[in-house]
Amino acid sequence: MIGRLRGTLIEKHPPWLVVDVGGVGYELEASMNTLLALPGLGETVQLFTHLSIREDAHLLYGFYKEPERALFRALIKVNGVGPKLALAILSGMEQDQFIRCVMDNDIKALTRLPGVGKKTAERLVVEMRDRFPHWTADQQGELASLQSGASAAASDPLADAEAALVSLGYKPAEATRMLSGLEAGLSTEALIKTALSRKLAG
């Protein structure tokens, strides 16, 4: 099991990134929170990882902070929630915000996340509510501080942002609408984060 990687960030195309570790390039998929927290290309990065083994692929997921990985692992234990949907949830909400939605039974807010219908939102509340009282206050709020400056690595931030939103479960037309009117010159990560925030706000 690969639990952590430390190496040089050599590619970043949300939601994918590549870390060079001793000459081996590890391709990982990450949430927008993690991507926003990453340094620029060529910088050293350390990521907590989760390896998902399927019949047709071995997929590696990267997380900037261990609490985000812990929440990811809790999410994929929920009936009907796989790694792709878990990443979409982590990308659409900060960890402490998600915990509040679960504890407050806020089904409406959860259904604004891509791929989360009413039944899935209800399962999230029922199956995860009892887990959160055991999380410390530091764990619940740690991901709120991940908004560090991340440099843009893509030549076309808008196109990459749209592709990333589609990979998170939004339809292409919806992704285009979510990005419409956003300020030109924003990085890919900033475009995605702003689009997700507007979507969540309704």
Sequence and secondary structure as in RCSB ss.txt:
>XXXX:A:sequence
MIGRLRGTLIEKHPPWLVVDVGGVGYELEASMNTLLALPGLGETVQLFTHLSIREDAHLLYGFYKEPERALFRAL
IKVNGVGPKLALAILSGMEQDQFIRCVMDNDIKALTRLPGVGKKTAERLVVEMRDRFPHWTADQQGELASLQSGA
SAAASDPLADAEAALVSLGYKPAEATRMLSGLEAGLSTEALIKTALSRKLAG
>XXXX:A:secstr
   EEEEEEEEEETTEEEEEETTEEEEEEE HHHHHH   TTSEEEEEEEEEE SS EEEEEESSHHHHHHHHHH
TTSTT  HHHHHHHHHHS HHHHHHHHHTT HHHHTTSTT  HHHHHHHHHHHTTTGGGS HHHHHGGGG     
    S HHHHHHHHHHHTT  HHHHHHHHTT  TT  HHHHHHHHHHHHHH 
